[in-house]
Amino acid sequence: MKVKTMLRINKSITEEELIADCRKGKASAQRSIYDRLAPKMLGVCLRYIKDREEAEHVMIGGIVKVFEKLDQFKGEGSFEGWVRRIVVNDCLMYIRKNRNMSLETDIDSVVESPNFGAIDDFLQAEDLMKLIDELPIGYRTVFNLYAIEGYNHAEIAKMLGINENTSKSQLSRARKWLQSRLSEIESELEKDITNGSAKN
């Protein structure tokens, strides 16, 4: 009986109430929001920034910025989505400041999007994310923004200070690179299955 009462008390604090308390400067509310969002936002940062320590630094800075800009959140749409946009922008600022993104402007060799229909048959989502992490930084950044965050090429071009054709080129090259790696993995798996059958 006591356990049920405790659970009700914990769940009674809504996101809206936490945000209101954060606006009043209540440290406990800020801590609660940080605890809820930090793991997810760190995952976002790690998709753009390979170094975990640097990713954590950017994530913390992003959430601090969230608290500073909290009055700008009007309650329209998801609070987590609003936070995510701030964190992604901070990741892009970090990349522009610390990395050469090597964004090619050559559009001549752009290829059509390959067919990813068979991916789920032999690759788990976690494995696919690891492959995405292996992409060159320019490819990876555009791929994440387009395929995962849902931005269009016009928005990506504006965010990265490039033209739309460059964004399309980067996405196409990223897909081609991933398709090549997936083909290699599929071939390796087929060899392993064949070798296993031969041994039996």
Backbone torsions as a table, in degrees:
resi	resn	phi	psi	omega
1	MET	NA	-42.5	179.1
2	LYS	-64.4	-38.5	-178.9
3	VAL	-62.3	-44.2	179.7
4	LYS	-61.3	-41.9	179.2
5	THR	-61.3	-42.9	179.5
6	MET	-62.8	-40.8	-179.7
7	LEU	-64.1	-39.2	179.2
8	ARG	-64.4	-40.1	-179.7
9	ILE	-64.2	-44.3	-179.5
10	ASN	-62.6	-41.0	-176.9
11	LYS	-78.3	-13.1	-175.7
12	SER	-72.4	-18.1	179.0
13	ILE	-84.3	107.8	-177.5
14	THR	-84.4	165.3	177.3
15	GLU	-60.7	-39.3	-179.8
16	GLU	-62.3	-41.0	179.2
17	GLU	-66.9	-39.5	178.2
18	LEU	-63.3	-42.4	179.4
19	ILE	-63.3	-42.5	178.5
20	ALA	-61.7	-41.4	179.0
21	ASP	-67.4	-35.7	176.8
22	CYS	-62.9	-39.8	179.1
23	ARG	-64.4	-24.6	176.8
24	LYS	-86.3	-2.2	177.7
25	GLY	84.0	19.7	-179.3
26	LYS	-76.3	118.6	-176.3
27	ALA	-62.8	-36.3	-178.4
28	SER	-64.5	-37.4	178.4
29	ALA	-69.7	-40.7	177.3
30	GLN	-61.3	-41.0	179.2
31	ARG	-64.4	-41.5	-179.8
32	SER	-63.1	-43.5	179.0
33	ILE	-66.2	-41.4	177.8
34	TYR	-59.2	-47.2	-178.3
35	ASP	-62.1	-35.2	-179.8
36	ARG	-71.9	-39.3	-169.9
37	LEU	-98.0	-27.9	-172.2
38	ALA	-54.5	-48.1	-178.9
39	PRO	-59.1	-43.5	-179.5
40	LYS	-67.7	-42.0	-178.1
41	MET	-70.5	-30.6	174.5
42	LEU	-64.9	-39.6	176.5
43	GLY	-59.9	-40.4	176.9
44	VAL	-62.0	-48.1	-177.9
45	CYS	-62.0	-38.3	-178.0
46	LEU	-67.4	-20.3	176.0
47	ARG	-73.3	-24.3	-179.3
48	TYR	-103.4	-31.1	-173.5
49	ILE	-124.2	113.4	-174.0
50	LYS	-69.0	-38.2	-177.4
51	ASP	-70.2	116.5	-173.2
52	ARG	-61.5	-41.6	-178.9
53	GLU	-62.9	-42.5	177.9
54	GLU	-66.5	-39.7	178.7
55	ALA	-62.3	-42.1	177.8
56	GLU	-63.2	-40.5	179.4
57	HIS	-61.1	-45.5	179.6
58	VAL	-66.2	-40.4	179.3
59	MET	-60.5	-47.2	-179.3
60	ILE	-62.8	-43.8	177.6
61	GLY	-60.9	-38.1	179.0
62	GLY	-65.0	-42.5	-178.9
63	ILE	-71.1	-34.9	173.4
64	VAL	-59.5	-41.6	178.6
65	LYS	-64.2	-35.5	176.8
66	VAL	-58.3	-46.6	179.9
67	PHE	-64.3	-36.4	-179.7
68	GLU	-69.4	-31.4	-176.0
69	LYS	-102.8	12.4	-171.2
70	LEU	-56.8	-31.1	179.3
71	ASP	-67.0	-17.7	179.2
72	GLN	-80.1	-14.7	178.7
73	PHE	-80.6	116.3	-174.3
74	LYS	-94.8	4.4	-180.0
75	GLY	81.4	8.8	178.7
76	GLU	-92.5	119.3	-178.0
77	GLY	81.5	-171.9	-175.2
78	SER	-75.3	133.2	175.2
79	PHE	-64.6	-41.4	179.4
80	GLU	-61.9	-39.2	177.9
81	GLY	-64.1	-38.5	178.1
82	TRP	-65.0	-45.1	177.8
83	VAL	-61.1	-43.1	-178.3
84	ARG	-58.6	-41.3	-179.9
85	ARG	-63.0	-40.1	178.2
86	ILE	-64.1	-44.3	-178.2
87	VAL	-66.3	-42.5	178.4
88	VAL	-61.2	-43.3	178.6
89	ASN	-61.3	-37.8	177.2
90	ASP	-66.8	-36.1	175.8
91	CYS	-62.4	-43.1	-179.2
92	LEU	-66.5	-38.0	176.8
93	MET	-62.8	-40.4	178.5
94	TYR	-63.0	-45.0	-178.8
95	ILE	-62.3	-45.8	-179.6
96	ARG	-62.3	-35.4	-177.0
97	LYS	-78.9	-35.9	-169.5
98	ASN	-112.9	-10.3	-173.7
99	ARG	-133.8	149.2	168.7
100	ASN	-89.8	112.1	-174.0
101	MET	-76.1	-14.3	178.2
102	SER	50.7	53.1	180.0
103	LEU	-84.3	106.8	-178.8
104	GLU	-67.3	143.8	176.7
105	THR	-100.4	-6.1	-178.7
106	ASP	-73.4	119.1	-178.3
107	ILE	-103.8	-4.4	-171.6
108	ASP	-59.7	-37.7	-173.1
109	SER	-98.7	20.0	179.6
110	VAL	-63.8	135.6	-178.9
111	VAL	-109.8	162.5	174.6
112	GLU	-69.9	154.9	179.2
113	SER	-62.7	128.9	178.8
114	PRO	-71.6	167.4	179.3
115	ASN	-85.9	118.5	-179.9
116	PHE	-102.4	16.1	-173.9
117	GLY	-58.6	-29.4	-175.2
118	ALA	-93.2	1.0	-174.8
119	ILE	-56.7	-47.1	-174.6
120	ASP	-62.8	-19.1	-178.7
121	ASP	-69.4	-28.0	-175.2
122	PHE	-136.4	0.9	-176.9
123	LEU	-133.7	128.5	176.9
124	GLN	-78.8	158.7	-179.1
125	ALA	-58.2	-39.3	-179.3
126	GLU	-62.9	-38.8	178.7
127	ASP	-67.7	-37.9	178.4
128	LEU	-64.6	-39.8	178.2
129	MET	-63.3	-35.5	177.1
130	LYS	-65.6	-38.0	176.7
131	LEU	-64.8	-43.2	178.0
132	ILE	-58.9	-36.9	179.8
133	ASP	-65.0	-22.6	179.9
134	GLU	-81.8	-12.8	-178.8
135	LEU	-60.6	146.2	170.6
136	PRO	-54.6	150.1	-168.0
137	ILE	-57.9	-38.9	178.8
138	GLY	-64.8	-47.0	177.5
139	TYR	-59.0	-47.6	-174.9
140	ARG	-63.1	-41.4	-178.3
141	THR	-63.2	-49.1	-179.8
142	VAL	-66.1	-41.7	179.5
143	PHE	-59.9	-46.1	178.9
144	ASN	-60.8	-45.9	-178.0
145	LEU	-63.8	-39.7	-176.3
146	TYR	-82.2	-54.5	-170.6
147	ALA	-82.0	-28.4	-175.2
148	ILE	-106.4	-46.0	-178.6
149	GLU	-82.3	-22.4	175.3
150	GLY	87.8	16.6	177.4
151	TYR	-78.5	150.3	175.2
152	ASN	-90.3	174.2	-173.9
153	HIS	-65.4	-33.6	178.3
154	ALA	-63.8	-43.6	179.7
155	GLU	-66.4	-42.3	179.9
156	ILE	-63.1	-43.1	179.7
157	ALA	-58.3	-42.3	179.7
158	LYS	-67.1	-42.4	-178.3
159	MET	-64.9	-35.9	-174.2
160	LEU	-100.7	-4.4	-179.2
161	GLY	68.9	38.5	179.6
162	ILE	-127.2	175.1	175.2
163	ASN	-92.3	167.0	-175.2
164	GLU	-63.8	-37.2	179.7
165	ASN	-62.0	-37.0	177.9
166	THR	-65.5	-40.7	177.7
167	SER	-61.7	-44.7	178.9
168	LYS	-63.3	-40.1	179.4
169	SER	-62.8	-45.2	-179.6
170	GLN	-61.9	-42.3	179.5
171	LEU	-64.4	-44.2	-179.8
172	SER	-62.0	-44.8	179.2
173	ARG	-64.5	-38.5	177.9
174	ALA	-61.7	-45.3	179.7
175	ARG	-63.7	-41.5	179.5
176	LYS	-63.5	-41.5	179.0
177	TRP	-63.3	-45.4	179.9
178	LEU	-64.0	-40.7	179.0
179	GLN	-61.5	-41.2	178.9
180	SER	-62.5	-44.7	-179.9
181	ARG	-66.5	-39.3	179.4
182	LEU	-65.2	-37.8	177.3
183	SER	-63.7	-41.0	177.9
184	GLU	-61.9	-45.4	-178.9
185	ILE	-64.1	-42.2	179.6
186	GLU	-61.3	-42.1	179.3
187	SER	-63.6	-41.3	178.7
188	GLU	-63.5	-40.9	179.5
189	LEU	-65.2	-41.4	179.3
190	GLU	-63.1	-39.3	177.0
191	LYS	-63.1	-43.5	-179.7
192	ASP	-62.0	-40.9	179.4
193	ILE	-66.4	-43.0	179.8
194	THR	-63.7	-46.0	179.0
195	ASN	-62.8	-37.6	179.1
196	GLY	-65.4	-41.4	179.3
197	SER	-66.3	-37.8	-178.4
198	ALA	-65.2	-39.0	-179.5
199	LYS	-67.3	-33.9	179.6
200	ASN	-76.8	NA	NA
